[in-house]
């Protein structure tokens, strides 16, 4: 299957799609010193959220998908050097609306979970 969305994303900051199936995607984020929030190596949550968002968009896999809303929980800290695997599944589809569940893991440990509401538009959001 081919990725059809977010083709210009910076994969060093948002992760790389490692698995892509219909209504499912996995994104692997390798955390770096650039992403740290403090001297102890805590990764800023925005990078985890960005990878989860990218996984959600990839699971929908439409060139005109946009994020409408999200609800997320950060369940455990992530430190520099950790590899974060985000698993996204489309759980419902109604018209233009898609609901996606994303879980992120470091090794087997759940570090993040979120619910993402997206919309598939007829045209690019900037051309609407």
CNS distance restraints for C-alpha pairs under 8 A (distance, minus, plus):
assign (resid   1 and name CA) (resid  20 and name CA) 6.36 0.50 0.50
assign (resid   1 and name CA) (resid  21 and name CA) 6.43 0.50 0.50
assign (resid   2 and name CA) (resid  20 and name CA) 7.63 0.50 0.50
assign (resid   3 and name CA) (resid   7 and name CA) 7.53 0.50 0.50
assign (resid   3 and name CA) (resid  20 and name CA) 7.50 0.50 0.50
assign (resid   3 and name CA) (resid  58 and name CA) 6.92 0.50 0.50
assign (resid   3 and name CA) (resid  61 and name CA) 6.31 0.50 0.50
assign (resid   4 and name CA) (resid  58 and name CA) 7.83 0.50 0.50
assign (resid   4 and name CA) (resid  61 and name CA) 5.48 0.50 0.50
assign (resid   4 and name CA) (resid  62 and name CA) 5.74 0.50 0.50
assign (resid   4 and name CA) (resid  63 and name CA) 5.47 0.50 0.50
assign (resid   5 and name CA) (resid  57 and name CA) 7.13 0.50 0.50
assign (resid   5 and name CA) (resid  58 and name CA) 6.47 0.50 0.50
assign (resid   5 and name CA) (resid  61 and name CA) 5.51 0.50 0.50
assign (resid   5 and name CA) (resid  62 and name CA) 5.54 0.50 0.50
assign (resid   5 and name CA) (resid  63 and name CA) 4.37 0.50 0.50
assign (resid   5 and name CA) (resid  64 and name CA) 7.37 0.50 0.50
assign (resid   5 and name CA) (resid  65 and name CA) 7.54 0.50 0.50
assign (resid   6 and name CA) (resid  54 and name CA) 7.75 0.50 0.50
assign (resid   6 and name CA) (resid  57 and name CA) 7.68 0.50 0.50
assign (resid   6 and name CA) (resid  58 and name CA) 7.74 0.50 0.50
assign (resid   6 and name CA) (resid  63 and name CA) 7.16 0.50 0.50
assign (resid   9 and name CA) (resid  14 and name CA) 7.28 0.50 0.50
assign (resid  10 and name CA) (resid  14 and name CA) 6.16 0.50 0.50
assign (resid  10 and name CA) (resid  15 and name CA) 7.76 0.50 0.50
assign (resid  11 and name CA) (resid  15 and name CA) 4.59 0.50 0.50
assign (resid  11 and name CA) (resid  16 and name CA) 5.21 0.50 0.50
assign (resid  12 and name CA) (resid  16 and name CA) 7.58 0.50 0.50
assign (resid  12 and name CA) (resid  29 and name CA) 7.50 0.50 0.50
assign (resid  12 and name CA) (resid  30 and name CA) 7.55 0.50 0.50
assign (resid  13 and name CA) (resid  29 and name CA) 7.54 0.50 0.50
assign (resid  13 and name CA) (resid  47 and name CA) 6.85 0.50 0.50
assign (resid  13 and name CA) (resid  50 and name CA) 8.00 0.50 0.50
assign (resid  13 and name CA) (resid  51 and name CA) 7.90 0.50 0.50
assign (resid  14 and name CA) (resid  29 and name CA) 6.39 0.50 0.50
assign (resid  14 and name CA) (resid  47 and name CA) 6.59 0.50 0.50
assign (resid  14 and name CA) (resid  48 and name CA) 7.91 0.50 0.50
assign (resid  14 and name CA) (resid  50 and name CA) 5.53 0.50 0.50
assign (resid  14 and name CA) (resid  51 and name CA) 4.56 0.50 0.50
assign (resid  14 and name CA) (resid  54 and name CA) 6.78 0.50 0.50
assign (resid  15 and name CA) (resid  27 and name CA) 5.71 0.50 0.50
assign (resid  15 and name CA) (resid  28 and name CA) 5.06 0.50 0.50
assign (resid  15 and name CA) (resid  29 and name CA) 3.94 0.50 0.50
assign (resid  15 and name CA) (resid  30 and name CA) 6.81 0.50 0.50
assign (resid  15 and name CA) (resid  51 and name CA) 5.63 0.50 0.50
assign (resid  15 and name CA) (resid  54 and name CA) 7.85 0.50 0.50
assign (resid  16 and name CA) (resid  27 and name CA) 5.18 0.50 0.50
assign (resid  16 and name CA) (resid  28 and name CA) 5.32 0.50 0.50
assign (resid  16 and name CA) (resid  29 and name CA) 6.49 0.50 0.50
assign (resid  17 and name CA) (resid  25 and name CA) 7.02 0.50 0.50
assign (resid  17 and name CA) (resid  26 and name CA) 5.72 0.50 0.50
assign (resid  17 and name CA) (resid  27 and name CA) 4.32 0.50 0.50
assign (resid  17 and name CA) (resid  28 and name CA) 6.45 0.50 0.50
assign (resid  17 and name CA) (resid  55 and name CA) 7.35 0.50 0.50
assign (resid  17 and name CA) (resid  58 and name CA) 7.73 0.50 0.50
assign (resid  18 and name CA) (resid  25 and name CA) 7.68 0.50 0.50
assign (resid  18 and name CA) (resid  26 and name CA) 5.63 0.50 0.50
assign (resid  18 and name CA) (resid  27 and name CA) 5.64 0.50 0.50
assign (resid  18 and name CA) (resid  28 and name CA) 6.51 0.50 0.50
assign (resid  19 and name CA) (resid  24 and name CA) 8.00 0.50 0.50
assign (resid  19 and name CA) (resid  25 and name CA) 5.44 0.50 0.50
assign (resid  19 and name CA) (resid  26 and name CA) 4.95 0.50 0.50
assign (resid  19 and name CA) (resid  27 and name CA) 7.19 0.50 0.50
assign (resid  20 and name CA) (resid  24 and name CA) 6.04 0.50 0.50
assign (resid  20 and name CA) (resid  25 and name CA) 4.55 0.50 0.50
assign (resid  20 and name CA) (resid  26 and name CA) 6.60 0.50 0.50
assign (resid  20 and name CA) (resid  58 and name CA) 7.53 0.50 0.50
assign (resid  20 and name CA) (resid  59 and name CA) 7.11 0.50 0.50
assign (resid  21 and name CA) (resid  25 and name CA) 6.18 0.50 0.50
assign (resid  21 and name CA) (resid  59 and name CA) 7.39 0.50 0.50
assign (resid  22 and name CA) (resid  59 and name CA) 6.95 0.50 0.50
assign (resid  22 and name CA) (resid  60 and name CA) 7.81 0.50 0.50
assign (resid  23 and name CA) (resid  59 and name CA) 4.81 0.50 0.50
assign (resid  23 and name CA) (resid  60 and name CA) 5.73 0.50 0.50
assign (resid  23 and name CA) (resid  61 and name CA) 7.82 0.50 0.50
assign (resid  23 and name CA) (resid  89 and name CA) 5.79 0.50 0.50
assign (resid  23 and name CA) (resid  90 and name CA) 5.01 0.50 0.50
assign (resid  24 and name CA) (resid  58 and name CA) 7.60 0.50 0.50
assign (resid  24 and name CA) (resid  59 and name CA) 4.41 0.50 0.50
assign (resid  24 and name CA) (resid  60 and name CA) 7.49 0.50 0.50
assign (resid  24 and name CA) (resid  87 and name CA) 7.54 0.50 0.50
assign (resid  24 and name CA) (resid  88 and name CA) 5.57 0.50 0.50
assign (resid  24 and name CA) (resid  89 and name CA) 4.63 0.50 0.50
assign (resid  24 and name CA) (resid  90 and name CA) 6.42 0.50 0.50
assign (resid  25 and name CA) (resid  55 and name CA) 5.80 0.50 0.50
assign (resid  25 and name CA) (resid  56 and name CA) 7.30 0.50 0.50
assign (resid  25 and name CA) (resid  58 and name CA) 5.89 0.50 0.50
assign (resid  25 and name CA) (resid  59 and name CA) 4.67 0.50 0.50
assign (resid  25 and name CA) (resid  87 and name CA) 6.05 0.50 0.50
assign (resid  25 and name CA) (resid  88 and name CA) 5.28 0.50 0.50
assign (resid  25 and name CA) (resid  89 and name CA) 6.83 0.50 0.50
assign (resid  26 and name CA) (resid  55 and name CA) 5.97 0.50 0.50
assign (resid  26 and name CA) (resid  85 and name CA) 6.78 0.50 0.50
assign (resid  26 and name CA) (resid  86 and name CA) 5.44 0.50 0.50
assign (resid  26 and name CA) (resid  87 and name CA) 4.60 0.50 0.50
assign (resid  26 and name CA) (resid  88 and name CA) 6.22 0.50 0.50
assign (resid  27 and name CA) (resid  51 and name CA) 6.68 0.50 0.50
assign (resid  27 and name CA) (resid  52 and name CA) 7.59 0.50 0.50
assign (resid  27 and name CA) (resid  54 and name CA) 7.41 0.50 0.50
assign (resid  27 and name CA) (resid  55 and name CA) 5.48 0.50 0.50
assign (resid  27 and name CA) (resid  85 and name CA) 5.81 0.50 0.50
assign (resid  27 and name CA) (resid  86 and name CA) 5.09 0.50 0.50
assign (resid  27 and name CA) (resid  87 and name CA) 6.75 0.50 0.50
assign (resid  28 and name CA) (resid  51 and name CA) 7.72 0.50 0.50
assign (resid  28 and name CA) (resid  83 and name CA) 6.78 0.50 0.50
assign (resid  28 and name CA) (resid  84 and name CA) 5.70 0.50 0.50
assign (resid  28 and name CA) (resid  85 and name CA) 4.58 0.50 0.50
assign (resid  28 and name CA) (resid  86 and name CA) 6.33 0.50 0.50
assign (resid  29 and name CA) (resid  51 and name CA) 6.62 0.50 0.50
assign (resid  29 and name CA) (resid  83 and name CA) 5.67 0.50 0.50
assign (resid  29 and name CA) (resid  84 and name CA) 5.03 0.50 0.50
assign (resid  29 and name CA) (resid  85 and name CA) 6.42 0.50 0.50
assign (resid  29 and name CA) (resid  86 and name CA) 7.98 0.50 0.50
assign (resid  30 and name CA) (resid  81 and name CA) 6.70 0.50 0.50
assign (resid  30 and name CA) (resid  82 and name CA) 6.30 0.50 0.50
assign (resid  30 and name CA) (resid  83 and name CA) 4.57 0.50 0.50
assign (resid  30 and name CA) (resid  84 and name CA) 6.42 0.50 0.50
assign (resid  31 and name CA) (resid  35 and name CA) 6.64 0.50 0.50
assign (resid  31 and name CA) (resid  43 and name CA) 7.36 0.50 0.50
assign (resid  31 and name CA) (resid  79 and name CA) 7.51 0.50 0.50
assign (resid  31 and name CA) (resid  80 and name CA) 5.38 0.50 0.50
assign (resid  31 and name CA) (resid  81 and name CA) 5.19 0.50 0.50
assign (resid  31 and name CA) (resid  82 and name CA) 5.60 0.50 0.50
assign (resid  31 and name CA) (resid  83 and name CA) 6.16 0.50 0.50
assign (resid  31 and name CA) (resid  84 and name CA) 7.52 0.50 0.50
assign (resid  32 and name CA) (resid  36 and name CA) 7.25 0.50 0.50
assign (resid  32 and name CA) (resid  80 and name CA) 5.39 0.50 0.50
assign (resid  32 and name CA) (resid  81 and name CA) 5.90 0.50 0.50
assign (resid  33 and name CA) (resid  41 and name CA) 7.15 0.50 0.50
assign (resid  33 and name CA) (resid  80 and name CA) 5.96 0.50 0.50
assign (resid  33 and name CA) (resid  81 and name CA) 7.90 0.50 0.50
assign (resid  35 and name CA) (resid  43 and name CA) 5.48 0.50 0.50
assign (resid  35 and name CA) (resid  44 and name CA) 6.06 0.50 0.50
assign (resid  35 and name CA) (resid  47 and name CA) 6.94 0.50 0.50
assign (resid  35 and name CA) (resid  80 and name CA) 7.54 0.50 0.50
assign (resid  36 and name CA) (resid  41 and name CA) 5.34 0.50 0.50
assign (resid  36 and name CA) (resid  42 and name CA) 5.30 0.50 0.50
assign (resid  36 and name CA) (resid  43 and name CA) 4.35 0.50 0.50
assign (resid  36 and name CA) (resid  44 and name CA) 5.69 0.50 0.50
assign (resid  36 and name CA) (resid  79 and name CA) 7.73 0.50 0.50
assign (resid  36 and name CA) (resid  80 and name CA) 6.67 0.50 0.50
assign (resid  37 and name CA) (resid  41 and name CA) 6.88 0.50 0.50
assign (resid  37 and name CA) (resid  42 and name CA) 5.60 0.50 0.50
assign (resid  37 and name CA) (resid  43 and name CA) 5.73 0.50 0.50
assign (resid  37 and name CA) (resid  44 and name CA) 5.17 0.50 0.50
assign (resid  38 and name CA) (resid  42 and name CA) 5.98 0.50 0.50
assign (resid  41 and name CA) (resid  79 and name CA) 5.34 0.50 0.50
assign (resid  41 and name CA) (resid  80 and name CA) 5.15 0.50 0.50
assign (resid  42 and name CA) (resid  77 and name CA) 6.97 0.50 0.50
assign (resid  42 and name CA) (resid  78 and name CA) 6.09 0.50 0.50
assign (resid  42 and name CA) (resid  79 and name CA) 4.65 0.50 0.50
assign (resid  42 and name CA) (resid  80 and name CA) 6.39 0.50 0.50
assign (resid  43 and name CA) (resid  47 and name CA) 7.42 0.50 0.50
assign (resid  43 and name CA) (resid  77 and name CA) 7.52 0.50 0.50
assign (resid  43 and name CA) (resid  78 and name CA) 5.52 0.50 0.50
assign (resid  43 and name CA) (resid  79 and name CA) 5.26 0.50 0.50
assign (resid  43 and name CA) (resid  80 and name CA) 6.08 0.50 0.50
assign (resid  44 and name CA) (resid  48 and name CA) 7.43 0.50 0.50
assign (resid  45 and name CA) (resid  49 and name CA) 6.17 0.50 0.50
assign (resid  45 and name CA) (resid  74 and name CA) 7.68 0.50 0.50
assign (resid  46 and name CA) (resid  50 and name CA) 5.93 0.50 0.50
assign (resid  47 and name CA) (resid  51 and name CA) 6.27 0.50 0.50
assign (resid  48 and name CA) (resid  52 and name CA) 6.25 0.50 0.50
assign (resid  48 and name CA) (resid  84 and name CA) 7.75 0.50 0.50
assign (resid  48 and name CA) (resid 112 and name CA) 7.79 0.50 0.50
assign (resid  49 and name CA) (resid  53 and name CA) 5.99 0.50 0.50
assign (resid  50 and name CA) (resid  54 and name CA) 6.10 0.50 0.50
assign (resid  51 and name CA) (resid  55 and name CA) 6.16 0.50 0.50
assign (resid  51 and name CA) (resid  86 and name CA) 6.89 0.50 0.50
assign (resid  52 and name CA) (resid  56 and name CA) 6.23 0.50 0.50
assign (resid  52 and name CA) (resid  86 and name CA) 5.73 0.50 0.50
assign (resid  52 and name CA) (resid  87 and name CA) 7.80 0.50 0.50
assign (resid  52 and name CA) (resid  88 and name CA) 7.55 0.50 0.50
assign (resid  52 and name CA) (resid 102 and name CA) 6.31 0.50 0.50
assign (resid  52 and name CA) (resid 103 and name CA) 7.62 0.50 0.50
assign (resid  52 and name CA) (resid 104 and name CA) 7.15 0.50 0.50
assign (resid  52 and name CA) (resid 114 and name CA) 7.80 0.50 0.50
assign (resid  53 and name CA) (resid  57 and name CA) 6.23 0.50 0.50
assign (resid  53 and name CA) (resid 116 and name CA) 7.59 0.50 0.50
assign (resid  54 and name CA) (resid  58 and name CA) 6.05 0.50 0.50
assign (resid  55 and name CA) (resid  59 and name CA) 6.13 0.50 0.50
assign (resid  55 and name CA) (resid  86 and name CA) 6.40 0.50 0.50
assign (resid  55 and name CA) (resid  87 and name CA) 6.76 0.50 0.50
assign (resid  55 and name CA) (resid  88 and name CA) 5.58 0.50 0.50
assign (resid  55 and name CA) (resid 102 and name CA) 7.49 0.50 0.50
assign (resid  56 and name CA) (resid  60 and name CA) 6.58 0.50 0.50
assign (resid  56 and name CA) (resid  88 and name CA) 5.35 0.50 0.50
assign (resid  56 and name CA) (resid  89 and name CA) 7.27 0.50 0.50
assign (resid  56 and name CA) (resid  90 and name CA) 7.73 0.50 0.50
assign (resid  56 and name CA) (resid 100 and name CA) 6.05 0.50 0.50
assign (resid  56 and name CA) (resid 101 and name CA) 7.53 0.50 0.50
assign (resid  56 and name CA) (resid 102 and name CA) 6.73 0.50 0.50
assign (resid  56 and name CA) (resid 116 and name CA) 6.95 0.50 0.50
assign (resid  57 and name CA) (resid  61 and name CA) 6.01 0.50 0.50
assign (resid  57 and name CA) (resid  62 and name CA) 7.75 0.50 0.50
assign (resid  57 and name CA) (resid  65 and name CA) 6.66 0.50 0.50
assign (resid  57 and name CA) (resid  66 and name CA) 7.58 0.50 0.50
assign (resid  57 and name CA) (resid  67 and name CA) 7.89 0.50 0.50
assign (resid  57 and name CA) (resid 118 and name CA) 7.85 0.50 0.50
assign (resid  58 and name CA) (resid  62 and name CA) 7.77 0.50 0.50
assign (resid  59 and name CA) (resid  88 and name CA) 6.08 0.50 0.50
assign (resid  59 and name CA) (resid  89 and name CA) 6.28 0.50 0.50
assign (resid  59 and name CA) (resid  90 and name CA) 6.46 0.50 0.50
assign (resid  59 and name CA) (resid 100 and name CA) 7.90 0.50 0.50
assign (resid  60 and name CA) (resid  65 and name CA) 7.25 0.50 0.50
assign (resid  60 and name CA) (resid  90 and name CA) 6.83 0.50 0.50
assign (resid  60 and name CA) (resid  98 and name CA) 7.55 0.50 0.50
assign (resid  61 and name CA) (resid  65 and name CA) 7.47 0.50 0.50
assign (resid  62 and name CA) (resid 120 and name CA) 6.94 0.50 0.50
assign (resid  63 and name CA) (resid 124 and name CA) 7.71 0.50 0.50
assign (resid  64 and name CA) (resid 120 and name CA) 5.55 0.50 0.50
assign (resid  64 and name CA) (resid 121 and name CA) 5.35 0.50 0.50
assign (resid  64 and name CA) (resid 122 and name CA) 6.83 0.50 0.50
assign (resid  64 and name CA) (resid 123 and name CA) 6.14 0.50 0.50
assign (resid  64 and name CA) (resid 124 and name CA) 5.23 0.50 0.50
assign (resid  64 and name CA) (resid 125 and name CA) 7.03 0.50 0.50
assign (resid  65 and name CA) (resid 118 and name CA) 6.51 0.50 0.50
assign (resid  65 and name CA) (resid 119 and name CA) 5.57 0.50 0.50
assign (resid  65 and name CA) (resid 120 and name CA) 4.35 0.50 0.50
assign (resid  65 and name CA) (resid 121 and name CA) 6.28 0.50 0.50
assign (resid  66 and name CA) (resid 118 and name CA) 5.47 0.50 0.50
assign (resid  66 and name CA) (resid 119 and name CA) 5.44 0.50 0.50
assign (resid  66 and name CA) (resid 120 and name CA) 6.49 0.50 0.50
assign (resid  66 and name CA) (resid 121 and name CA) 7.63 0.50 0.50
assign (resid  66 and name CA) (resid 125 and name CA) 7.45 0.50 0.50
assign (resid  67 and name CA) (resid 116 and name CA) 7.24 0.50 0.50
assign (resid  67 and name CA) (resid 117 and name CA) 6.20 0.50 0.50
assign (resid  67 and name CA) (resid 118 and name CA) 4.46 0.50 0.50
assign (resid  67 and name CA) (resid 119 and name CA) 6.54 0.50 0.50
assign (resid  68 and name CA) (resid 116 and name CA) 7.71 0.50 0.50
assign (resid  68 and name CA) (resid 117 and name CA) 5.42 0.50 0.50
assign (resid  68 and name CA) (resid 118 and name CA) 5.09 0.50 0.50
assign (resid  68 and name CA) (resid 119 and name CA) 6.58 0.50 0.50
assign (resid  69 and name CA) (resid 116 and name CA) 5.98 0.50 0.50
assign (resid  69 and name CA) (resid 117 and name CA) 5.05 0.50 0.50
assign (resid  69 and name CA) (resid 118 and name CA) 7.00 0.50 0.50
assign (resid  70 and name CA) (resid 114 and name CA) 6.91 0.50 0.50
assign (resid  70 and name CA) (resid 115 and name CA) 5.53 0.50 0.50
assign (resid  70 and name CA) (resid 116 and name CA) 4.41 0.50 0.50
assign (resid  70 and name CA) (resid 117 and name CA) 6.02 0.50 0.50
assign (resid  71 and name CA) (resid 114 and name CA) 5.48 0.50 0.50
assign (resid  71 and name CA) (resid 115 and name CA) 5.25 0.50 0.50
assign (resid  71 and name CA) (resid 116 and name CA) 6.64 0.50 0.50
assign (resid  72 and name CA) (resid 112 and name CA) 7.27 0.50 0.50
assign (resid  72 and name CA) (resid 113 and name CA) 5.76 0.50 0.50
assign (resid  72 and name CA) (resid 114 and name CA) 4.02 0.50 0.50
assign (resid  72 and name CA) (resid 115 and name CA) 6.37 0.50 0.50
assign (resid  73 and name CA) (resid 112 and name CA) 5.65 0.50 0.50
assign (resid  73 and name CA) (resid 113 and name CA) 5.44 0.50 0.50
assign (resid  73 and name CA) (resid 114 and name CA) 6.20 0.50 0.50
assign (resid  74 and name CA) (resid 111 and name CA) 6.04 0.50 0.50
assign (resid  74 and name CA) (resid 112 and name CA) 4.60 0.50 0.50
assign (resid  74 and name CA) (resid 113 and name CA) 6.83 0.50 0.50
assign (resid  75 and name CA) (resid 110 and name CA) 6.90 0.50 0.50
assign (resid  75 and name CA) (resid 111 and name CA) 4.70 0.50 0.50
assign (resid  75 and name CA) (resid 112 and name CA) 5.33 0.50 0.50
assign (resid  75 and name CA) (resid 113 and name CA) 7.64 0.50 0.50
assign (resid  76 and name CA) (resid 110 and name CA) 7.31 0.50 0.50
assign (resid  76 and name CA) (resid 111 and name CA) 4.58 0.50 0.50
assign (resid  76 and name CA) (resid 112 and name CA) 7.16 0.50 0.50
assign (resid  77 and name CA) (resid 111 and name CA) 6.77 0.50 0.50
assign (resid  78 and name CA) (resid  82 and name CA) 6.58 0.50 0.50
assign (resid  78 and name CA) (resid 106 and name CA) 7.70 0.50 0.50
assign (resid  78 and name CA) (resid 111 and name CA) 7.37 0.50 0.50
assign (resid  82 and name CA) (resid 106 and name CA) 6.60 0.50 0.50
assign (resid  83 and name CA) (resid 106 and name CA) 5.96 0.50 0.50
assign (resid  83 and name CA) (resid 107 and name CA) 7.61 0.50 0.50
assign (resid  84 and name CA) (resid 104 and name CA) 6.33 0.50 0.50
assign (resid  84 and name CA) (resid 105 and name CA) 5.53 0.50 0.50
assign (resid  84 and name CA) (resid 106 and name CA) 4.96 0.50 0.50
assign (resid  84 and name CA) (resid 107 and name CA) 7.71 0.50 0.50
assign (resid  85 and name CA) (resid 104 and name CA) 5.35 0.50 0.50
assign (resid  85 and name CA) (resid 105 and name CA) 5.18 0.50 0.50
assign (resid  85 and name CA) (resid 106 and name CA) 6.52 0.50 0.50
assign (resid  86 and name CA) (resid 102 and name CA) 6.54 0.50 0.50
assign (resid  86 and name CA) (resid 103 and name CA) 5.63 0.50 0.50
assign (resid  86 and name CA) (resid 104 and name CA) 4.13 0.50 0.50
assign (resid  86 and name CA) (resid 105 and name CA) 6.47 0.50 0.50
assign (resid  87 and name CA) (resid 102 and name CA) 5.47 0.50 0.50
assign (resid  87 and name CA) (resid 103 and name CA) 5.33 0.50 0.50
assign (resid  87 and name CA) (resid 104 and name CA) 6.20 0.50 0.50
assign (resid  88 and name CA) (resid 100 and name CA) 6.48 0.50 0.50
assign (resid  88 and name CA) (resid 101 and name CA) 5.64 0.50 0.50
assign (resid  88 and name CA) (resid 102 and name CA) 4.32 0.50 0.50
assign (resid  88 and name CA) (resid 103 and name CA) 6.65 0.50 0.50
assign (resid  89 and name CA) (resid 100 and name CA) 5.44 0.50 0.50
assign (resid  89 and name CA) (resid 101 and name CA) 5.38 0.50 0.50
assign (resid  89 and name CA) (resid 102 and name CA) 6.52 0.50 0.50
assign (resid  90 and name CA) (resid  98 and name CA) 6.72 0.50 0.50
assign (resid  90 and name CA) (resid  99 and name CA) 5.79 0.50 0.50
assign (resid  90 and name CA) (resid 100 and name CA) 4.27 0.50 0.50
assign (resid  90 and name CA) (resid 101 and name CA) 6.47 0.50 0.50
assign (resid  91 and name CA) (resid  98 and name CA) 7.61 0.50 0.50
assign (resid  91 and name CA) (resid  99 and name CA) 5.65 0.50 0.50
assign (resid  91 and name CA) (resid 100 and name CA) 5.51 0.50 0.50
assign (resid  91 and name CA) (resid 101 and name CA) 6.64 0.50 0.50
assign (resid  92 and name CA) (resid  98 and name CA) 5.72 0.50 0.50
assign (resid  92 and name CA) (resid  99 and name CA) 5.17 0.50 0.50
assign (resid  92 and name CA) (resid 100 and name CA) 7.24 0.50 0.50
assign (resid  93 and name CA) (resid  97 and name CA) 5.82 0.50 0.50
assign (resid  93 and name CA) (resid  98 and name CA) 4.61 0.50 0.50
assign (resid  93 and name CA) (resid  99 and name CA) 6.57 0.50 0.50
assign (resid  94 and name CA) (resid  98 and name CA) 6.56 0.50 0.50
assign (resid  96 and name CA) (resid 119 and name CA) 5.19 0.50 0.50
assign (resid  96 and name CA) (resid 120 and name CA) 4.98 0.50 0.50
assign (resid  96 and name CA) (resid 121 and name CA) 6.75 0.50 0.50
assign (resid  97 and name CA) (resid 117 and name CA) 7.01 0.50 0.50
assign (resid  97 and name CA) (resid 118 and name CA) 5.80 0.50 0.50
assign (resid  97 and name CA) (resid 119 and name CA) 4.59 0.50 0.50
assign (resid  97 and name CA) (resid 120 and name CA) 6.58 0.50 0.50
assign (resid  98 and name CA) (resid 117 and name CA) 5.85 0.50 0.50
assign (resid  98 and name CA) (resid 118 and name CA) 5.18 0.50 0.50
assign (resid  98 and name CA) (resid 119 and name CA) 6.10 0.50 0.50
assign (resid  98 and name CA) (resid 120 and name CA) 7.74 0.50 0.50
assign (resid  99 and name CA) (resid 115 and name CA) 7.03 0.50 0.50
assign (resid  99 and name CA) (resid 116 and name CA) 5.79 0.50 0.50
assign (resid  99 and name CA) (resid 117 and name CA) 4.77 0.50 0.50
assign (resid  99 and name CA) (resid 118 and name CA) 6.44 0.50 0.50
assign (resid 100 and name CA) (resid 115 and name CA) 5.77 0.50 0.50
assign (resid 100 and name CA) (resid 116 and name CA) 5.07 0.50 0.50
assign (resid 100 and name CA) (resid 117 and name CA) 6.45 0.50 0.50
assign (resid 100 and name CA) (resid 118 and name CA) 7.80 0.50 0.50
assign (resid 101 and name CA) (resid 113 and name CA) 7.50 0.50 0.50
assign (resid 101 and name CA) (resid 114 and name CA) 5.96 0.50 0.50
assign (resid 101 and name CA) (resid 115 and name CA) 4.81 0.50 0.50
assign (resid 101 and name CA) (resid 116 and name CA) 6.44 0.50 0.50
assign (resid 102 and name CA) (resid 113 and name CA) 5.54 0.50 0.50
assign (resid 102 and name CA) (resid 114 and name CA) 5.20 0.50 0.50
assign (resid 102 and name CA) (resid 115 and name CA) 6.36 0.50 0.50
assign (resid 102 and name CA) (resid 116 and name CA) 7.68 0.50 0.50
assign (resid 103 and name CA) (resid 110 and name CA) 7.00 0.50 0.50
assign (resid 103 and name CA) (resid 111 and name CA) 7.80 0.50 0.50
assign (resid 103 and name CA) (resid 112 and name CA) 5.76 0.50 0.50
assign (resid 103 and name CA) (resid 113 and name CA) 4.39 0.50 0.50
assign (resid 103 and name CA) (resid 114 and name CA) 6.57 0.50 0.50
assign (resid 104 and name CA) (resid 110 and name CA) 5.87 0.50 0.50
assign (resid 104 and name CA) (resid 111 and name CA) 5.72 0.50 0.50
assign (resid 104 and name CA) (resid 112 and name CA) 4.98 0.50 0.50
assign (resid 104 and name CA) (resid 113 and name CA) 6.23 0.50 0.50
assign (resid 105 and name CA) (resid 109 and name CA) 5.23 0.50 0.50
assign (resid 105 and name CA) (resid 110 and name CA) 4.51 0.50 0.50
assign (resid 105 and name CA) (resid 111 and name CA) 5.44 0.50 0.50
assign (resid 105 and name CA) (resid 112 and name CA) 7.08 0.50 0.50
assign (resid 106 and name CA) (resid 110 and name CA) 6.68 0.50 0.50
assign (resid 106 and name CA) (resid 111 and name CA) 6.71 0.50 0.50
assign (resid 121 and name CA) (resid 125 and name CA) 7.15 0.50 0.50
assign (resid 123 and name CA) (resid 127 and name CA) 6.37 0.50 0.50
assign (resid 123 and name CA) (resid 128 and name CA) 6.33 0.50 0.50
assign (resid 124 and name CA) (resid 128 and name CA) 6.49 0.50 0.50
